[in-house]
């Protein structure tokens, strides 16, 4: 299922670490809400999310 959502990442330096907050907003048709009740979202999105976090980590670490 394809969607059009806004994703916001907030990065805040805390000592030697960076705190990252992730927020996603967008429309959610009723059929999507029903599917989300039963679907394992980690199974569907987990790999892509992990990949994007690793890419973000590389970018942040290259800037420090």
Helices and strands as residue ranges (DSSP letters): E 5-14, E 17-26, H 30-38, H 41-63
